Structures are given as structure tokens and as C-alpha cells.
Amino acid sequence: MYKDLFIDFDDTLYDTHGNAVIALRELFDHFGWATAFDDPQTFYDRYWETNIDLWTRYSKGEIERDYLIVERFRKPLSYGRGLEPTEDYCRQVSDVFLDYCATKPGTVDGAHELVDYLRRRGYRLHMCSNGFHEVQYRKMRASRLDTCFDTVVLSEDAGANKPAPAFFDYALRVTGADVPTTLMIGDNFQTDILGAQQAGLAVIYFNRYPEYPAPSPVDYEVTSLREIMEIL
């Protein structure tokens, strides 16, 4: 029924959140922020609040990448004593953080098993991501997922972010996939699922928080990657 699979990378196959938690701790120690924060958790909480908001706005095309890179650290660091989170300082922090993140190998449970299974079944696999170009390839190598995809489709190459129709138009064009035989797999309902549905694609919603079911109908909904093997 399906020949081509568009697969999100971050928090679908690659444990972006878990790896970032480790990288944030390393970042905190690297810059010696213990003197600025009585409790490191204050910084971590502010970072995640800010980061989630900025990535949501970025996916909608409301802000540019450079703004995201600076602001996701400027706001959390503004809560620290004696810190001056200038644009240059925040860029320096971001560079170190992305270096730490890019070396982390953690994947979502069942990721390698699923990808190996899908390749054995003869599907063409295409990674579709809003992640930054210079980081995604390093994360793919660190997690040993770099040889798994027939095509890597990044928003920076597409000139548009998921869920924009232009992203999926670009993905279909460069992969040579056809809408009727292409399926999207992803964990983000707004960017992966709704975006793919608007492009006419079938979807598998990887719901990592099953207490919150899909807010609108989907073709398939799973709570683990291994369940996808039962569908495909």
C-alpha cells in the first residue's frame, strides 16, 4: 500500500529531549552558572518553557532561526545574577550547546529496530525535519542512523518549515514519492501530522503522551515505535 515513508527525526527516532537534558547540564557546568543560580532547575525550567514556545513559533514561520538561537538562551539567562546575556554571548552559548547535543547517541526506544525492519520490508525511508542543517547530520552519525535514509529533507533546504505545504511539496519532489503511496510518521501533531494531512498524505501519529489522544482523526495512532511494525 505504501512505498515511501516520511519520518520525523527529533523525538520520533532520536531522543532529542533526553539528549538535550544531558547537554544542558554540561552547558551549565561549562559556563560556571552555579554562582548565578541558587538552583540550576530555575535555569532548566525557564529554558524549556522558552524553547518550546520558540520552536512552535519557528515552525509557523513567525520567527527566524537566528532569533530562536539567541532568544532561547537570553530569556533563561536573564534570571541569573550577574549575567549579561548579550546577543554575542547567547550565540556563544548556543554554539557550545549544539556541539554537546550533536555528540549524544540516545535514540527513542525501538528506533533502530523499527528502521531495520522497515528497510528489510523494502520501504524507501526519507527523514523530514525542521532541525538545523549543521546539527542534524552530526546527530544522525552519533546515533548511528546516518545510513538509514534514502533521502534527508531539511526545512532549511526546502525553504519552508513543517507544517507548511511548501515543505511537503519539496519533500515529494526531491524524493520522487507519490502522495497515494506515501505515509508520514511523526510525534508532533501540529507540524508532522496536520502538515502531512494537509498535503494529502496518510499518517501514523506517534503519541508519546497517550493520556492526551490525537485531537482530530488520524489514519493510525501508536504509543510505541514497535507498534508501527504491526501496521507496516
Phi, psi and omega in degrees: 000318179243144177246323184243135179242119171271122185236124173294154183256302187288122179066011167253306174254316183265131183281073185300315182295311181298319179292323180292326177301315178294316182296324179296322177295317177296321179296316181301316179290320182302317183267001176063045184277002180299332179282343182264337182235127176294327180227117180305333182299333177300314178295314182300314182297316180294324178298310185294321177302313182292316184297315180298316179298315183292319179294326176297316179291324179295318181295333178274356181079017183278335180226161178267162180304315182298323178295317179300314184302318182282312189290331182291345174251330182300313183293310178301320182288340179292346177275352182272150178282134173074009179262144176238088184284071176290170179298317180296318180295316180295326176293321177297315178300316181298319180299316180294316181300313181295326175297315178298314182299319187292345181265355186278133185265357189298134177238161176292143182306125178091001185298308182295321179298317180294312183297317178299318179297313182296322179292319177297328180282352174092008177289149170270128186252130181231118178283128180237113191217149171269002183294160183288140187305310187288346182261321187300317181294325177292321178293324177297318179292316182298325183266003181061036175249009187287341181257010189268343189250141173285327181215143173247119181246113180248148184299327180294330176281325182286337184078014179201152179263148163303137014261018184301139177305327181298327178296312183288327174300316179296315181300317179295323182291312186284336179270341184073018181280154176252141183306312185297336184246023180240139181229140180256135176241125180195164183259344183263115187295321184289310187276314184280307191281305180296321179299315180293319179298320179294335177273001177089012183269149168287157186221151164242117179270113176274095184270101182281354179231076189298345176292347177240089183293166181307131183286348176213163187301142176227164178292314180216146175227129180230159178245001174212154180293329182295333177297333181295329179294335177283337180272318185254000000 
